[in-house]
Amino acid sequence: MKTPFYGGFGILAERSIPKPAFNDFALLHRLGETRLDVSSDSTLVTRGKDGSLIIAVWNLFLPDGGRFAEDCDVTF
């Protein structure tokens, strides 16, 4: 019998419960149409159809990975 969060394929679990990847794709879908160059490997900047900037910044670190949370400054 499948449980609601079984490890099967797809982005929806049993009874159409969204898996974490579903929300990842939903967030990426909100990015703009044109990707802009940035000098960071943890930032994504896009421009929307209306000219607005959409900025995604992340600080990926694993608890035992030797990296720590960092502050982020965004300047224009």
N, C-alpha and C positions, 0 to 999 in steps of 0.2 A: 504494500500500500504506500502511495506517495504521501509525503508530508508537505505542508505548504511551502517549505523552503528546501526542497530536495535539490540535489546537485545536477539536475538535468540541463540540457541545452536550451538556449533562448534567453530572452530578456524578461520574460514573464514566467512566474512560478505558477503552481497549481492555483486554480480559481482566479486567474488573471492578476495575481499580486505582483507588482513591479519589483524586479530585482535591482540591486544597486546600479548595474550597468544601464538599465532603462533610464534612470535619472541622469546618469552621465551623458547619455545621448540627448536627452531632453535639454540639458544645459548647453551642450555644444550646438544644438539646433538654433539657439537664441543668439549665436554669434552673427557678426555682420557678413556682408557679401564679399569684401575684399580684405585679404590678410596683409598687414603692414609689417615691414621689417623692424625688429627690435634686437637689441644687443643683450639678450638674456635667454637662458635655456629654461626658465621657469615662468615665462610671461608670453601671452598670446594677445595681440592687439588686432582688431578688425575694424573696418569702417562700414557702417550701415548704409542703406539706400538713401537715408535722409542726411547723411554726412556725419552722424554721431559716431563717436568712438566707443567700442565695446572692449573692455580690458579684462582678461582672465589672468590672475596671478596665483601661483601655488607654491607651497613650501613642503615638498615631499620629503619626509624623513621617517625612518623606521626606528623604533625604540632602542634597538641594539645595533643600529647601523653606523654609529659614530658621528652622525649629523644632528644638529639641534635646531629648534625653531629659531627663525630669524625675523627681524623687522624688515619691512619693505617700504621704500620711499618711491612714490610715483611723481615724476615731474614732467611738465610739458614745455 
